[in-house]
Amino acid sequence: MKIIIIGAGQVGGTLAENLVGENNEITIIDVDGERLRELQDKMDLQVITGHGSHPDILKRAGAEDADMIIAVTNDDSTNMIACQIAYSLFSTPTKIARIRSNQILAYKKQLFHNQNIPVDHIIAPEQLVTRDIARLIDYPGALQVLEFAHGKISLVAVKAYYGGLLVGHALSTLKEHIPNVETRVAAIYRNGKPIRPLGTTVIEADDEVFFIAASIHIRAVMNELQKLESAYQRIVIAGGGNIGAGLARILENNHQVKLIERSPERAKKLASELKNTLVFTGDSSDQELLLEEHIDQFDVFIAVTNDDEANIMSSLLAKKLGVRKTMVLIQRDAYIDLVHGSGIDIAISPQQATISALLTHVRRGAIDNVYSLRGGAAEAIEIVAKGDEKSSKVVGREIKSIKLPPGASIGAIVRGNEVLIAHSNTVIMEEDHVILFLINKRYISNVEKLFQVGAIYF
């Protein structure tokens, strides 16, 4: 596939890294020549220095025969204009734009179609991050919650703690503990390295465990791996930007929410818009302010300003002062690695959420959802089985007879409204939504080929 990426920032660079080496021809456009040289030194791709919304630059990048243009600069206008030019001058089949402005997103149904602004898929990072944090609030103790098949089934990452019922026991005993719940452990990471989960595998404290189950059973399975945390009720949000404000709107009806915003003007505006959130002006890293607000009596401190350092420092302070859990928005991947083992419980990467959304549209075949995991090394995929026993390598076959690539496992199947946890003798049927976990995402093309329909299928 020939793909042009406009914007060589963290999102554009990380996306290119995910796609290079998967039989894709990647070209990146950016005005920052030095950044482009860095990427070209690391990866096998083409670079063009210039404005991605200029027709001559797009032509030099090969837009005339490109399959897809992905505009992910920090400027919404540039992204939209690039898609417009790609459509009007080069008839590019697929156009994806990152849009951050809520003022634009509020009119997306009227704006984004070929008669107006020809963008096929919109990626809204702030909305994605807000959704991800809200899921973590719903499942106290989870490190990550990924939904498939319109929320029917979830893949959840948790850390196994001493005191968890399954810690020190083999996975085969899981069925004995919760006989009425079907679940499957998709992957285990121990000391940062993947371990293939077998029935004889013994769960150890501090293991990061990815399990899949019907969404209604998530809490029951979590209880086997760690002492089930009580629900979060009292929440402090540091930062009143798009994410902070959006999160407050979602949470304020069922939680006690306080929001700290540095700008008096912005705080005043939010106070008038939010119905049940207490908004006040201040610095979230001010120890006196946090003490005055009795931070030690709150369940969660969520730092979502646009300053990584401020988010990290205010969260560490809140943790020191007694808050139960901290969640931190971190833009720089290097900082995410640094905070592991600190007082920060969960680091949230908007880049990772954005990449996952982009990959859903980039992957070939009948793929409905893609989540990039473990810093891009692993992926979780929802793919629809097409064809019949003659034209498909998976339809009508038991899972044990399907030649999956190394490190790939089928965790579950959604058939209509029915959730089926995968077993070796489970047969895949046409139109099944198959949930796969790939420890090594470089085998994604193997999975795509496996699910491709042969030429005899009509």
Secondary structure, 3 states (H helix, E strand, C coil): CEEEEECCCHHHHHHHHHHCCCCCEEEEEECCHHHHHHHHHHCCCEEEECCCCCHHHHHHCCHHHCCEEEECCCCHHHHHHHHHHHHHHHCCCEEEEECCCHHHHCCHHHHCCCCCCCCCEEECHHHHHHHHHHHHHHCCCEEEEEEECCCCEEEEEEECCCCCCCCCCEHHHHHHHCCCCCEEEEEEEECCEEECCCCCCECCCCCEEEEEEEHHHHHHHHHHHCCCCCCCCEEEEECCCHHHHHHHHHHCCCCEEEEEECCHHHHHHHHHHCCCEEEEECCCCCHHHHHHCCHHHCCEEEECCCCHHHHHHHHHHHHHCCCCEEEEECCCHHHHHHHCCCCCCEEECHHHHHHHHHHHHHCCCCEEEEEEEHHHCEEEEEEECCCCCCCCCCCCCEHHHCCCCCCEEEEEEEECCEEEECCCCCECCCCCEEEEEECCHHHHHHHHHHCCCCCCCC
